[in-house]
Amino acid sequence: MIRLNNLQKEYKGFKLDITMDIPEGRVTGLIGRNGAGKTTTLKAILGLIEPTSGEIEVFGKKPREFTAEDKKQIGTALSSSGFNMVFTVKDVTAILKGFYKDFDEDDFTKKCKQQELPFDKPIKDFSTGMRAKLRVLVAMSHSAKLLILDEPTAGLDVIARNDVLNIIRSYLEEDSSRSVIISSHISTDLEGLCDDIYMINGGKIILHEDTDTLLGKYGLIKLSKEEYEALDKKYIIGTKEESFSVTCLTSEKQFYAENYPKAVIENAHIDDIIVFILGGEK
């Protein structure tokens, strides 16, 4: 569905340089620090910025070749965009109805009511969570094949984040061929949603794994300093040293479980992997 081949985009002090291949029916997460290149990647896919070099294909076409119908197959919710703040949900509904032939007004209205979005209140009076829910519901309102969501849960409390993620899950359950690209710096949002995850840092992909593989094979090994000195380090990705102990990240926790049965080994979460890869000692 999406192919990025040596995509490069240069700004002063920053260069994006990535290759990605995202098939149909996948939920793909982009994770990384703010400024890592996640939003730049999404904007390039959408044709909102012109790459310096490289190739982009979506639905087998380059963004500049998109017809109006092609564009309607993509639903977007960018963190930097939104409707005029004086609009109401009624106004938004009228705009969507006029713009998209596949807009399902009854379904959109039902979902807005389920999320307790007021229909007559200006968007400027919405809470941050209500605005986030509206952006995602609008992206889904015209049965798009591909959703591109940029930090859809940023700044939300736990309940609002869970609501937004459930909206996305429900949308995917309606049609298994739908695809989603979602960027976030909140790793727990992606663990239970994404089929695979790309970790981006400094404009480059530094890790790409299926989520199940990522959570299944990576582990944290906790050792005394003496135990660490005797450890076979060929599968150690990063270490963090404390006063009397050392914690190591490995991508082969089974190897250490079999060869060091007395070692304390815990499952690693995406946050752990980010910390050790981007911030740990090696």
N, C-alpha and C positions, 0 to 999 in steps of 0.2 A: 504493500500500500504506500509506504514512504521509503524513499531511498536517498540518502545523502552520501555522496562520494567525494571525499577530500574537500568538503565544504570549508571555505575560508572567508572570514570577514575581518578586516583590520580597522581598528580605531587607534587613536593616539594612546599608546600605553597598553593596548589589549589586542590580542589576535585569537580569533576562534578558528579551530582547525579540527574538524571531526568527520567521521564516517559512521553512518548508522543505517540499519536495514530493519524496518518495522513491518511485519506482515499483517494481513487483515485479521481482525478478531482478537487483537492483543491489547492489553492495557500496559502501557510502557511508562515508567517513571523516570524523570530527570531529577537528580538530586545533587546538591552542591551548595556551597556558600553563596551568599549574595554577591553578585558580580562575577560568578564563575563562568557564565555564558549560557545559562538556561534560557533566559528570555530572548537573547539574540538568536539562539537556535530556533525557537518557536516563530519568531518574526520572519526569519529567513524561509521557513517552511510555508508560511502564509503569503510570502511575496511582499511583505511590508518593508523589507530592506533588500538591497541588491548585494549579493555576495561579491567579494573581491575575486574569487575563483571557485572552481568546483562545480558539481552538478547536484541539482535537487529535482526529484520526481515525486509527485503525489498523484495517485490514481494513474500512473504511467505517463503523466504530463509534467512539463516544467511549469512553474507558477505563472510565468508570463503567457502561457498558452491556455490558461483557464478560461472557460466560458462562464457566463453568468450562472448556468445550471451547475457547472462544476463547483463553483464557489458556494452554492446553496447546499452542497453535500458536506460542507465543513461547518461545524458549530464552534464558536470561539468564546472564551471568557478570559480576557487579558486583565491583569491586575491594574494596568494603567488606563483602562478604558471603561466606558459605561454610558448610560443615558444621561441626558440633561437632568439636573437635580430637581427641576421644577415639575418634571413629568410625574405622573402617577402610574400605577400598574394598569389602569384603564387606558391611559395614553400609550403605554408600551404595547398593550394588546392590539390596539388599533394599528400601530405602526407595523407590527409583525404580521398582522392579517393582510395588510396591503402589500407587504414586501415578499412574503413566502407563500407560494401556492400550496405547499404541504403543511402549512401552519395549522395545528390542531387546537383551535380555540377552546373547545370544551376540556381537553386534556390539560392544557396550560392553565386554565382557570381553576380546575380541580386541584392541580398540584400547588398552585399559589395559595389556595385556601388551606390545603393540608399543612403548608409551612407557615400559616397564619400571617401572610403578607397582606396588609391593608390595601384595598383597591383605590381609595380616594385620597390617601395621604401622599404628599410629595416625597420623592425618593430622598431628598435632602434631610427629611425627618426620620428616615429609616436608621436602625442600628447597623453597625458594621456587619453583623451576621445576616440581617435581612437583605442587605445589598448583595452580599456574597451569594446567598441563595437565589436571588433574582437573576444575577449574572449567569449562574449555572443553568437555571431553568430556561432562560432565554436561549442559551446555546443549544439546548436540547429540543427546543419547541418546534423545529421543522424537520424532525426525523433525519438528522444528518448522519452520514456513515462514519464520519470522523469528528471526534471532539478534541479540541486543543485547549487545555485549561492551564493557565499560568498562575501558580500560587493561589488556588481557589480557597484555601483554608487559612491563609495568612492573617494574623491578627484576631482570630476567632477564639472564643472560649471553647472548652472541651465539648459542651453540648452542641454548640453551633457547628463545630467541626464535624462531629458525628452525624449531624443532620445533613450537611453537604455531602459527605461521603456516602450516606445512604441514598441520597438522590442519584448519585452517580451509579451506585450498584443497581438500583431499580431500573435505570435506563439501559444498562448492559443486559439485564435479565430479559428485557423485551425483545432483543435481537442479538443473537450470539455473533453475528458478523460485524457488529459495530466495533470500532477501534477508538482508543483514547490515549492521548499523550498528556501527561500531567506532570507539571514541574512543582517541586516543593523543597523547602529546606527543613520540613518537619517529617522526619523519616518514618515515624510510626503511622502516619497517614498512608504511606506507600506500602508498608509491609503486608497489610491485609487486603490491598486492592490491586496491586500491580502484578502482572505475569513476569515482567523482567524490569531491571533497573540499570540505568546508565548513571555512573557517578562522574560529574564534570568538575574539573578544577583548572583554573587558569586557561580556560578556553579549550581544554583537551579532555577526552574521555580517558579516565584513569582506571575504570573498572566497569565491566558489563557482565552481568550474571542473571540467570533466571532467579526470581525471588526465592523460590523453594531451595534452590541450590545454595544461594547466598546464606540463607538462614540455617541450612542443614549442615554445611561443611565447615563454616567458620566457627571458631571457638576462642575463648579466653583461657589461658593457662596461668594459674596463680602459683608462684614458687617462692621459696626463700632464695636469697642471693647465692647461697652455696649450690642449691639445686639448679639454678639458672646456669651457673658456670659449667655444670656437667651435662647440660641439655644439648641434644642434637638440634642445631638451629637452622637446618636446611629448609624447613617449612615455616619459619617464623617471619612474619610480614613486618611487625613493629613491636616495640617494647615500651613499657612505661615503668620507670624505676622509682620506688618509694624508699622510705627510711630503712626498712628491714625486709622488703619483698620486691618482687618483680612480676609484672603482669605482661603476658605476651599475647599477641593476636596471631592465629594461625589459620591457614586455609585448608589444613589437613588435620582436623582435630581427632579423627579416628586413628591416625598414625600415633599420636601422642597418648591416646587412651590405651592403645595396645602395648606400647613400649614403655610407658611410664604410668603403671596402674595406680601409684600412690599420688600422682599429681591431681590437683583440683582443676577440673576442666568444666567450664560453663559455656552454654550456647551464647554466641555473639549476636547482638542486634545490629541493625544498620547504623545506629548512632555510634556504637562501639567501633565499627569498621571505619566510619568516617574519621573519628578521633584519632585512631591509630595510623591510618593511611595519610591523613592530612596534617596531623599534629603530633604524632608519636615519634619517638626516637627509633632509629633503625640500626 
